[in-house]
């Protein structure tokens, strides 16, 4: 198996090139990108076209077949957002102490209610009316329905 040259670009253009074994996982590529760019791996989101690469993906399975190169885009995740996301993913009720602007973030609220449905109490009003967020909360804890918006509660 030949190595794959991964060309990484950001919003401002080319950032780096790293060489990886085709059997490498994306998390290993992120480690190499971190070394080349000083962007911590946990703050990296890598995209191949419009598809986000997951850490567990194997490079040869997500890159063009038989191509010696892969062009990926790097989007850096805000460290405070990542910290809050990680926190509520482990302890959903911590949504209560998340800064209000991040409490309004759908991904953070969704992660919180998937971990603990009762965290819906701390989601912003708009997200209490989001059917998918509420459904995730109710699937974890049926009583979380009491925190859903009046409109959703009426729509049985």
N, C-alpha and C positions, 0 to 999 in steps of 0.2 A: 504494500500500500504506500502510495506516495503521500507526502505531507501536503497539507492544504495551506495556502497563504490566505490569511484572513485580513482583508483590508477594511479598516474601521474608519468611518467618517462620523462627524458630528454636524451640528447645525452650521458651524463655521468652516466646514471642509474636512480635508484629510486629517486624521489624528495619529494613526500608527498602522503598522503592518505587523502581524504576528504569525508565526508558523506553528501549525498544530497537526498532530497525527489525526487521520480521519476517524479513528476510534475514540478520540477524546470527547469528553462531555463538554457541553457549553460552559459549565461552571469552571472547567480547567482553562478554557479560552479566556473567560473573564479574569482569571488570575493573571494570565499573561498580559491582558489589556491593562489591568491595574498596575502591573510593574512598568509598563511602557508609558502610561498616561497619568499615573498617580490618582486615578479615579477608583476608589474602593469598589471591589466586586459587588458588594451588597447595594451599591448605589447605581449599578449599571443595568440598563434594559437594552438588550441587543435585538435588532430587527433585521430580518432578511426580507426585503420588500416590505409588505405590510404585515408580515407575520412575526410576532414576538417569539424569540427563541427561549425555551425554558431551560433552566439549569441542568436538568437531567437528560435533555436531548443529546443524542450522539451526532457529532458534526457531520459525518458522511450521510446520515439519514435526513438531514435538513438542508443540505447544500446541493447545488446543481450536480447531477451525476457526472462522473468522470471529468469534472472541472478542477483544475489545480488551484483555483482561487474562489474566494467567496467575499462578496461585498456586503458588509453589514453596517447598519447605522446604530450609533450609540446615543441613547438618551439618558441623561443623568437624573436620577431620582433625588428629590430634595431630602436631605438627611433627617429633618424633623418629621416629614411625612412618613419616611421609612420607619423611623423609631415608633411613631404612633401606630402605624399599621402592624408592626411586629408585636407591639404591646397588646393591642386589642385582639389579635389573632390567638394569643395565649390566654388572655383574661378579658373577655368581652365587656364586662362591666367597667373596665378602665376607660371606656368611652366617656364616662362622666367627667374625667379630668383632662380629656383631650381639648386643646384650644378650639374655641367655637368655629373658626374658619375651617379647621380640619374635621370637626364633627359633622360639617356639611358635606364632606367628601364622601361620595357614594361608595367607593371601594373600601374606605375605612369603616364606614357604618355597616356595610355588608359583611365584612370580616368579623366585626364585633357581634352582630346578631347571629351569625352562623356559629360562633363560639358559645354565645349565651343569648338566647332569644330575649331575655328581659332587658338587655342593653338597648332595645328599641326605645325605651323610656328616655334615653339621652340623645337620640338622633334628632336632628333638626326637623321641624314640621314638614318640610317638603319631602323628606325621606320617609317620614311616617305615613305618607300617602303613596309611596312607591310600592307597587304590588309585589315586586320581586324581593325587595328588602323585607317587607312585612311577612311574606310567605316564608322566607328563610327563618325569620324570628319565630313564627308560629310553629314551623316544623320542629324547631328545637324545644320550644315551650309554648304550648297552646294558650296559656294565660297572657302571653305577650300581645295578643290581639287587643287587649284593653289600651295599649299604647298607640295603636294604629289611628290614622286620621278618621274623623267622623264619617267622611265620604266612603272610605274603604270598609269601615265596620258596617255601614248601611248596605254595602254591595255584597251581600252574602251569596 
